[in-house]
Amino acid sequence: MKKHWSQTWLDPTWAESYTPPPGGIDLKHGNLTMSWSRWSRDPSKAFRGNAGRLKIKTRHLKKGFSTLNVDWCCRQRTKHHPAMDGEQVQKAQMVVAKDSCRTPVGWNMSAFATTHAGTVLDYTRLDESAAVQPGRIDFSTAGSLAPRSVEYTSALTTNWSLLAALPWMREKYKLNELRFDLLEDLCFLRRGLHLTDEGRHDFQLGGKSVPLYGYKMMGAGIQPTWFWLDEGHRPLLMITGPVYSLYLTDLQQEVAGS
């Protein structure tokens, strides 16, 4: 089986030692909790290794909707102010449609930064909610910031809801291509992106050859991004350019209430 060149962007030492979590995903039951770690190959060597984490908890509601509880943490390191080396944290509670790209309906999001000692920097706090209307996202931010709206012109998704949709994309929706506007971290709208099927390729993981099924995301304002799923429908890898990647570390599935 052919190999894909995006695996050259993985840290070879990490790839040799990576063992995916056990189990697969039962596509009939969608209540999932998936966790990833963020790996850095920073060419400046200022920060290499584990650089953050992402956890997405999906619970199904009635009438074609789901909730996503998102916990995202990005470790930061500076060369000039080591006392400020800490984390950027976002937590979100989202409602999404159970469609091919988990279209967001609305959410509440909080964000803040911490120091190396874990102290929250109060001036970085942000609490925001949003409601999605046809062609428009209405934002409301706590404090003195005025409400604002952002227009979108295509199908709408977010980087987090897209990850939550991936296990069902191949088997249920059988998509070869998907076009959308993507709201990155619930903050930055990337317009006119497209996701295409990359087929099956072999990856060297944990000292053995593992067949993975890929999707490539391209468009203005983003680095080329590849999502790689195993035969158990699990999104094992997200490779974003030559520096950062996400790798699956834990998966829990609940049958009750699905």
MOBEL-V723721 format. One line per field, one symbol per residue. phi: phi as a letter, one per 30 degrees, with the letter a starting at -180 (. if undefined). psi: psi as a letter, one per 20 degrees, with the letter a starting at -180 (. if undefined). burial: b if it has 16 or more other ideal C-beta (glycine too) atoms within 10 Angstrom, else e. A space follows every 10 residues. Layout:
BEGIN
phi=???
psi=???
burial=???
END
This chain:
BEGIN
phi=.dccdddddd ddddedcdbd ddjbcdddbc dbbcbbcccc ceddidabjd blabbbccbd cdiibbcbcc bbbbdbbcdc bddcdabcbb bbcccbddcd bhedcaacbb babbdedjdd dedcdbbbbb bcceiacccb cdjcddebbb cbbbecbbdd dddddeecdd ddchccabca cbcdhhbcdc cidbcbdcic bcbcbiibdb dbccbccbld ibdebccbcc dcidddbbcc idccbcbdca bbbcddid
psi=qqqpihiiiq ohgghhipoq qrrapoiioj oqoppqqppp lohijhoqbo jaqpppoppp rrkkqqqpop oppoqqpqhh mhhiocqppp pqoqpqqmah jmpqhrrppq qrqrrhijpp ohiipppqqq pprojqppqp pqbjpqqrqp qqjaqparhg hghhhghigg ggilphqpqr ppopkkgpoo qkqqpqpiap qpqopkjrpp pqpqqpprrp jqqpppppqa ijjpnhqoon aigqqqpphq pppphpj.
burial=eeebebbebb eeebbeebeb eeeebeeeeb bbebbbbbbb beeeeebbee bbbbbbbbeb eeeeebebeb ebbbbebeee eeeebbbbbb ebebbbbbeb bbbbbebebe bbbbebeeee eeeeeeebbb ebeeeebebe eeeeeeeeee ebeeebbbbb bbbbbbbbbb eeeebeebeb bbbebbeebb eebebebbee bebebeeeeb ebbbbbbebe ebeebbbbbb eebbbbbbbb eebbbbbbbe bebeeeee
END
